[in-house]
Amino acid sequence: GFSMSEAVAAFIVTGVLLIATGLFRPLTKLISRIPPSVASGMLAGIVVTFALNAVKTIPIDPWLILPLIAAFFVIRL
C-alpha cells in the first residue's frame, strides 16, 4: 500500500493536472487526440485491478465486499 502522505500527494498532483488540462489549451488539444480505445484500455487496466482485488477479499471479509458487488449489479440494471 501507500502511506497517507503519498495518497494525499497523488490527489494533489491529479488535481493540479486536471486544472492544467482545462486551462492550458495545447494540453487540452493533446489529450483530446488520445484515441478512445487507448483511453478505455487505460481505464480498464485500473478498474480490472480494483475488481480483482475486491474478489480476492471476499473470503477475508464477505460482509464488506458482497454488498458492494450487489450494489454494482443493481446500479448497472
VEXTOR-96698 format. One line per 8 residues: their letters; for each residue x, z, y of N, C-alpha, C. Coordinates in steps of 0.02 Angstrom, whole numbers, always signed. Atoms other than C-alpha are relative to their C-alpha. Example, Ala and Ser with C-alpha at 12.3 -4.5 7.8 and 13.67 -1.06 7.14 Angstrom:
residues 2
AS> +45 +0 -59 +615 +390 -225 +45 +0 +60 ~ -42 -3 -59 +684 +357 -53 -39 +37 +55;
end
This chain:
residues 77
GFSMSEAV> +38 +0 -59 +0 +0 +0 +42 +0 +63 ~ -29 -1 -67 +34 +8 +183 -13 +67 +32 ~ +11 -62 -38 +55 +156 +297 -51 -13 +55 ~ +50 +7 -54 -72 +190 +434 +30 -36 +60 ~ -31 +33 -58 +52 +136 +569 +9 -75 -13 ~ -6 +72 +16 +83 -30 +479 -67 -35 +5 ~ +67 +30 -4 -104 -62 +464 -23 -8 +72 ~ +19 +4 -71 -134 -22 +648 +39 -56 +34;
AAFIVTGV> -41 +53 -30 +11 -135 +698 -26 -69 -20 ~ +26 +65 +23 -61 -277 +592 -64 -17 +38 ~ +61 +13 -38 -231 -258 +678 +15 -18 +72 ~ -18 +15 -70 -149 -258 +850 +28 -71 +5 ~ -30 +68 -1 -46 -414 +811 -54 -52 -10 ~ +55 +47 +12 -201 -500 +742 -43 -9 +62 ~ +39 +4 -61 -299 -458 +899 +35 -40 +54 ~ -39 +37 -50 -161 -523 +1012 +1 -75 -17;
LLIATGLF> -1 +70 +20 -150 -684 +912 -68 -33 +10 ~ +66 +28 -11 -339 -709 +919 -12 -13 +74 ~ +8 +10 -72 -339 -685 +1107 +43 -59 +24 ~ -44 +56 -19 -190 -804 +1125 -30 -67 -22 ~ +31 +62 +24 -282 -933 +1020 -55 -23 +47 ~ +55 +18 -45 -431 -927 +1137 +23 -18 +70 ~ -22 +11 -69 -332 -927 +1299 +51 -56 +8 ~ -54 +49 -4 -188 -1044 +1261 -24 -65 -32;
RPLTKLIS> +32 +62 +23 -263 -1219 +1247 +40 -38 -53 ~ -36 +37 +52 -121 -1304 +1149 -2 +35 -68 ~ +5 -36 +63 -128 -1167 +1018 -68 -9 -32 ~ +68 +12 +25 -316 -1190 +1003 -4 -69 -33 ~ +1 +68 +28 -292 -1377 +975 +40 -4 -65 ~ -42 +0 +61 -153 -1346 +848 -38 +31 -58 ~ +36 -33 +54 -260 -1227 +747 -60 -41 -22 ~ +58 +41 +18 -410 -1344 +754 +20 -60 -43;
RIPPSVAS> -24 +56 +42 -301 -1476 +668 +12 +20 -72 ~ -8 -22 +69 -285 -1370 +511 -61 -26 -39 ~ +56 +27 +39 -390 -1460 +379 -44 +56 -28 ~ +44 -52 +26 -544 -1362 +325 +16 +21 -72 ~ -16 -18 +69 -489 -1371 +143 +59 +47 -4 ~ -58 -45 -2 -323 -1288 +185 -21 +69 +24 ~ +25 -64 -25 -410 -1153 +287 -41 +37 -53 ~ +40 -30 +53 -532 -1123 +145 +44 +26 -56;
GMLAGIVV> -46 -23 +51 -390 -1111 +21 +37 +63 +20 ~ -34 -60 -24 -300 -983 +128 -48 +60 -3 ~ +49 -54 +3 -459 -879 +143 -14 +20 -73 ~ +12 -14 +70 -490 -894 -44 +56 +42 -30 ~ -56 -39 +25 -317 -827 -80 -5 +74 +18 ~ +9 -69 -21 -357 -670 +18 -60 +31 -35 ~ +61 -27 +29 -534 -648 -48 +6 +11 -75 ~ -8 -7 +73 -488 -676 -231 +42 +61 -16;
TFALNAVK> -41 -59 +11 -352 -544 -221 -42 +63 +10 ~ +43 -58 -13 -477 -421 -145 -50 +9 -57 ~ +50 -4 +53 -609 -462 -277 +31 +23 -66 ~ -32 -21 +62 -487 -445 -422 +20 +74 +1 ~ -17 -71 -5 -427 -276 -359 -62 +43 -6 ~ +62 -37 +7 -608 -219 -346 -22 +4 -73 ~ +19 +2 +71 -642 -272 -526 +46 +46 -40 ~ -47 -44 +35 -485 -180 -585 -17 +74 +12;
TIPIDPWL> +16 -69 -17 -552 -21 -502 -63 +24 -34 ~ +63 -20 +32 -718 -21 -597 +10 +56 -52 ~ -8 -55 +49 -652 +84 -745 +20 +67 +32 ~ -24 -61 -33 -574 +209 -624 -56 +34 +40 ~ +53 -28 -43 -720 +232 -503 -60 -47 +3 ~ +56 +47 +2 -876 +136 -556 -54 +14 +53 ~ +51 -17 -49 -990 +230 -435 +17 -25 +70 ~ -20 +28 -65 -892 +159 -289 -6 -77 -1;
ILPLIAAF> -6 +73 +3 -869 -22 -346 -66 -34 -19 ~ +61 +33 +23 -1031 -63 -438 -53 -8 +55 ~ +47 +13 -56 -1143 -34 -284 +24 -55 +48 ~ -26 +53 -43 -1027 -147 -184 -13 -69 -31 ~ +13 +64 +34 -1043 -285 -314 -74 -16 +2 ~ +72 +11 -3 -1232 -261 -320 -21 -22 +70 ~ +16 +18 -68 -1242 -270 -130 +21 -72 +15 ~ -23 +69 -9 -1140 -431 -132 -51 -50 -28;
FVIRL> +46 +47 +30 -1261 -515 -252 -69 +2 +34 ~ +63 -4 -36 -1415 -451 -159 +4 -39 +65 ~ -8 +35 -63 -1348 -519 +5 +5 -76 -12 ~ -9 +71 +15 -1300 -686 -75 -65 -34 -20 ~ +64 +31 +21 -1476 -714 -143 -42 -8 +61;
end
